[in-house]
């Protein structure tokens, strides 16, 4: 699908919409969110503005940091992705699902698990577009470039930094944070094999 712009654009948009839904479900579950999402929620609690707005603001800061570390120009496409994902998260979080907040523990756990699966599906679809990496993912490459560490270690460093700031901001760190850290990656690998055929260009007979 590398040269099929139509399919890539569809995957890009659908993937971001589903990813935004998954992020919103996890946040609404109130059992802890991923490191970066927990930071956005913490900043929302401390300073106001919406979660999606903080996603955009923090992402733009990362775009600048990545450009400095990699000695590259600003990644304008990453900025577009941030804007779209921030708007989508706010749409799901404040307009669609904000009317129901699970009170029972089993409801929260169930919503957390559903949110994780939806996130993984969204990421697996988004990756089909094969566009530039997000600002968070590019931070991993920037850290690896500057330190010489492996991508796995560099990703861990980025997650730890986000967790530290999320904790300072009072973001939701809990069971969901642990589950997302260790399970979303394998879930993406599981779904990506099933998503790829859906976006593969069909060859005319």
N, C-alpha and C positions, 0 to 999 in steps of 0.2 A: 504493500500500500504506500510505498515511499513516495511515488510520484503522482498518486491519485489525490489531488487536493480536495476534491469534494468529500470523499470518504474520510480523509484526515480531519477536515473541518467539522464534519458531523461527529466524529469520535471526540474531538476536542471539546465541543460544546456540550454534548450529552454527558461526557465524562465529568466535566466540571459541575454540571447541574446535580448529578448523582453524588459526587464527592461532597458537595456543599450540603446535601441532604444528610449524608452520613455523619458529617461533622456536627451538624445541628442536633441530630438524634443523640449522639454521644454526650454533647453538652447538656441537653435536656434531661438525660438520665441521672445526672447529679452523682455519678459514681467515679468521677475523675476523667480527665480528657488527656489526649496526647500532649506532649511537652509544649509544643508551639501553640496549640489550641488553648491549653491551660493558661498560657501567658496572655493570650488575647482576652480571655474571660477575666483574668485578674486585673488587667489594665482597664477593662470595662467597669469593673467594680470600684476601682480606685479613682478613676478620672472621668467616668462617663463615656460618651460616644458609644457606638455600637460595636459588637464583637467583630463584625465584618469590616468596620472602619479601622479598627486596630490591626486586623489582618493585613489590610492594605498599607497602613503606616509602617508597621514593623517590616513588612515585605519590601517596601521602598528603601528603608534603611539598609536591609540586607543586600539589595541590588547595588547600592552605593559601596558597601563594604566589599562585596564580591568584586566589583570593578577595580577597587583599590588593590585588593590582594592579588588579583589576577593580572593587573595592569592592562585592563581592557576598557572599552567604551561601555557606557551604561546599556544594560540589556532591556531595550524597549519592549520586546515581546513579553518578557517576564512581567513588566509593569502592566501590560494588558491583561495577562492572566490573573494578576493580583486583583485588578479592578473587577473583573468578571466574577472571580471566586468570592471576593468580599461581598459583592452585591447579592450573589446567590445565597450565601450563608445567612445574610440578614433577611432575605426573602423567606427562607424556610424557618429561621429561628423566631422571627418577630411577627410574621404575617400568617404562616400556615400552622405550625405546630405549637405556638406559644399558648394556644387556648387550652392545652392539656398538659399538666405536669404530674407525672407519676408519683404517688405518695408512698405506695407500698414497696418494700424492698425488692420483692420478686419482680414487680413491674419495672423498677429501675434497672435491675440486672438484665431483664429481657430486652429492654430498650437499648441498653448498652451493647449487648451482643448483636442485635439487629443493626444498630448504627455502625458497628465495626465491619459487618459483612457488607453493608451498603457502601461504606468508605472503600473497601477493597475492590468492589465491583466498579466504583467510579474511577479509581486509580487505574485499574486494568483496562478500562475503556479509554481513559485519557491518554494512556501510554501508546495507544494505537496511532495517535496523531503523529507521534515521533517529532514533536516540536521541541524547542529549547527547554531545558529543565527549569523547574520552579526556582525561586530565589533561595528557598530552604535547601533544596537538593544541590544547587550550585554552590552553596556555602560549603558543603561537604567536599566538593572538588577544589574549592579555594583553599580550605584548610590543608587538604592533602598536598596541594601544589606548594604551599608555603612551608609546611613542616616536614614533608617527606613521609608522613604516616600513610598507612593504607586507607582506602576509602571507608572500610568498616570502622576503623578507629576514628577517622575524621568525622564520620556521621555520629558516632557516640559522643565525641567532644561537642558537636553542635547541639545534640539533644540535652547533654548535661548543662550546657550554658542556658538553654531555653528553660530547663527545669528550675535552675537556680533563680532566674528572673521571675518565673511563674510563682515560685514559692515566696519570694520577696513581695510580689504583687498580690499574694493571697489567692492565686488561681486554684482551680479544682484539681488537686493531685490525689490520686487514690488508686483503687483497684483497676479502674479503667485505664489509667496511665500505664500500669504494668502490662495489662493485657494487650493494649494497643502497641506498646513497644516491642513485644515479643511475638504477637500473633498476626498483625496486619500484613507484615511482609510475606509470611507463608500463605496467607489467604489470597494476596494479590497473585502470587505464583500459581495458586490453584485456579483462580478465575481467569487469568490471562490466557491460559491454554484453551479455555472454552469461549472466550470473547474473540480471539483472533480470527477464527473462521467467519464470524459474522461481518467483519469489516474487510475481509479479503476481496479484492476486485475480481469480479466474475469474468471469465474468459468466454467470449462469444464463440459458439460452435461454427 
